[in-house]
């Protein structure tokens, strides 16, 4: 029995995409636009529904996870806050950050509102930000903001499955700043190792999350499969293409099993996170699309799965 619907709500509007600054190594600010454009060209488009009915975050939202000096300094374009993330600052980029974080919050909220529908925020740039500043191409910790919002508004706790190629420090670094984050995110899975060890560590982490889900202590899953964990990424090393896709199957198969055990769909919110290929940036987008196809195939019984190396 399939518990999820064969539809993905994609929380995107043009303001989510930032400018393509020449000085940036990371092209993540433009990835939301490029990814949505790719989706429109694929059979996957039949299963995706663009949602523009979300708002940018305001100052009070960012203060959930960050010090006022950093929030105000960044939006004013003042150093050292303006470029602490390693990206070129501009008013247009600062505006887009309000929408990327708004998209992620909207996706997590939507997944909890409509557990049978997969929600996707086509965004990145969150999991290296700390309360006092950005870092590693990340400006504000949208993970923290989204999870604290759901916990403080509704008492819901989530598990983050972070398969970006780099350890996501935002949640751990914010525990002292927001002590109730430990209850909002009781599990933050970042597997270590490479190849077989990586997949084994992922399996063990998923087993731990499953126990929390079945016990009712985790109410939703937020999953970000960064393409920079692919071995050909400019900054990655963990997985071959087959292993990267197997990681997707492990995650979605686990969610499907948990849904079956509960007799109801486990809410699922997705994000993109990292991916850096100067020689082949489209491959990054194809990996993200392949992950989404596996999600639909596993959770909803569709047949969109494809090999990103053969597109």
C-alpha positions, 0 to 999 in steps of 0.5 A, a space after each residue: 500500500 502506498 501512503 504518499 500521493 504521487 505529487 510533490 509541492 515545490 515551494 518556489 517563486 522567482 525571488 528565491 533565486 539569487 544573482 549569479 555573482 562572478 566572484 562566487 565559487 558557489 553557484 548555489 544562489 542560482 540553483 533554485 531557478 536552474 533546478 526548477 527549469 530542469 524539472 519543467 523539462 523532465 517527465 517529473 514535471 507531471 508530478 510537481 506542483 509549484 507553490 508560490 503561496 509563501 512569504 519571505 521571512 522577516 527579522 523576527 524569524 531570523 532572530 529565532 536562530 541568530 544574534 541581532 547584531 548578525 541579522 542586522 549587519 548582514 541585511 545592512 551589508 556591513 562587514 564582517 557580517 555581509 560576507 561571513 558566508 563566503 559569498 558576494 553581498 548585494 541587496 538582491 542576494 540579501 533579498 533572496 535569502 529571505 525567500 530561500 529561508 521562507 521556502 524551507 519553512 513553508 515546505 516543512 510546515 506543508 509536510 506537517 499540514 498535508 502528510 500525504 504530499 511530499 514538500 520540496 524546497 529547492 534551496 541550500 545555504 543553511 547548515 553551516 551558519 551559526 548564531 553569530 555569523 554565516 560560513 561555508 556558503 551558508 547565511 542563515 540556518 534555515 534548518 533551525 528556523 524551520 524546526 524551532 517554528 514547528 516546535 514552538 507553534 505546534 510542539 512537533 519535533 523533526 529528524 534531519 537527514 543531512 546527506 550533504 558532503 559536509 557535516 552540518 554544524 548549524 543545529 549543534 552550534 545553536 543548541 546553547 543559543 536556543 536550548 529547546 532546539 534539542 527537543 525540536 530536532 532530537 536527531 540530526 543524521 550526518 553519516 560519516 565515512 566513504 562508500 560502503 562505510 558511509 552507507 552502513 553508517 546511514 543504515 544505522 542512523 536510519 534505524 535510530 530515527 525509525 525507533 523515534 518515529 514509531 515511538 512518536 517522538 519524531 513527527 516529521 522527516 526533513 531530508 537534504 541530499 546534497 550532490 556534493 557527497 558525490 565523488 566527482 564533485 569539486 568539494 566531495 568524496 563520499 559516494 559513487 553515482 550508484 552509492 549516491 542513488 542507493 543512499 536515496 533508496 535507503 532513506 525513502 525505503 525507510 520512510 515507507 516502512 515507517 509509514 506502513 508501521 504507523 498506518 499513515 504517511 510520515 511527513 516528508 520535507 525535502 531540500 537540495 543543499 550543496 553541489 559544486 561541479 564547475 566542469 558539469 553543473 548540470 550533473 548536480 541538477 540531474 542528481 537532485 532530480 534523480 533523488 526526487 524520482 526515487 522519492 516518488 518511485 518509492 513512496 508513491 509507486 510512480 515510475 520516474 526513476 532514471 540514471 543521471 549519467 544517461 540523461 
